[in-house]
Amino acid sequence: MSPTSSSEDLKGDTARRKPGRSGSRSPLIRFLARRVLTALLLAVGITLVTFVLTNLVPGDPVSANLGQRALGDPAIVAQWRAEHGLDKPLPQQYLMHLQGVVQGDLGTSQQSHRPVMDDLAESVPATLELAGAAILISLVAGVAFGVVAALRRDRLSDHLLRVLSLVGISVPTFWLALMAFYVFFYRLQVTPGSGRIDPTMSPPPQVTGLYTIDSALAGQWDVFASAVGHLITPALVLALYTIGLLTRFTRSAVLEVLGQDYVRAARAKGLPGRVILFRYVLRSALVPIITVAGLAFGSLLSGTVLVEAIFAWPGVGQYAYKSATTLDLPAVMGVGLVVGGVYLVINLIVDVLYGVIDPRVRLQ
């Protein structure tokens, strides 16, 4: 073989490798593009489903918002319906609603007489702070307990952690919240009362709406300590169910990975147990764990009504309850859009993490 032909073969191999490198990135880009496009289509579907379900709720918003004397005057009733767009056909009402959503206008709340966006801007950060603290505690404790239970399978610690996870899943959250409030605040007085901060303190300057972060940014450490103290008990109450769920799923996922051939091969090569656990076992078990964690975070955001009521936490749950009892349709649709949007964003993040962790997902 001549030097010229060898050089040509080397150039040909290099040329063939370059498209392969760019092609290795394109599956991830295509995967992300498909997920984003699907998310946009689902967002439109969420607005439609929210609008239809809200209008199917039994009851007349006119009767819920006007007094008896006003209801007896047809002119007042007609004027109220015209002001809120209820005198138009449902398809036209939906198009008006969709146009408002695109422009960031969710209408005016019939109970607070303020824009729904302003009400949600105050209540959503409170629920995000509570649910975020709960999911952080759940991830740390649930994954750690699940790994320990899997590594010590059928031992005493495994049985104890499985019982703990079963208790966490079985105990009703509202009962646990009542007991925690009664025991730790009323009887033992070791935790603060209701609300987000002490009533003698003023909220920190609003940046994110999260009192813990805003107070730290402003250097108000007394407010920060009060916000953390008020956050711990309801966050732990919400986290107990998710801890039990994550413990069971993590244990099952880790046990399944521990039985794989490549884990046995890594052990046969003499790799340290810590390297096997973090580099091989946990990475392979992350996909089902991320799925459960994403769904759990969405359920925490949308299912905090009773916990917020017991701890007087001014979040989305309280706002949704008041809106539903007064048939405040713009507020109800606004809450529905927030909950649907949260699930949509979480599913998108989970899909992206799938593609980053497991290349086989983005190649399908």
Secondary structure, 3 states (H helix, E strand, C coil): CCHHHHHHHHHHHHHHHHHHHHHHHHHHHHHHHHHHHHHHHHHHHHHHHHHHHHHHCCCCHHHHHCCHHHHCCHHHHHHHHHHCCCCCCHHHHHHHHHHHHHCCCCCECCCCCCEHHHHHHHHHHHHHHHHHHHHHHHHHHHHHHHHHHHHCCCCHHHHHHHHHHHHHHHCCHHHHHHHHHHHHHHHCCCCCCCCCCCCCCCCCCCCCCCHHHHHHHHCCHHHHHHHHHHHHHHHHHHHHHHHHHHHHHHHHHHHHHHCCHHHHHHHHCCCCHHHHHHHHHHHHHHHHHHHHHHHHHHHHHHCCHHHHHHCCCCCHHHHHHHHHHCCCHHHHHHHHHHHHHHHHHHHHHHHHHHHHHCHHHHHC
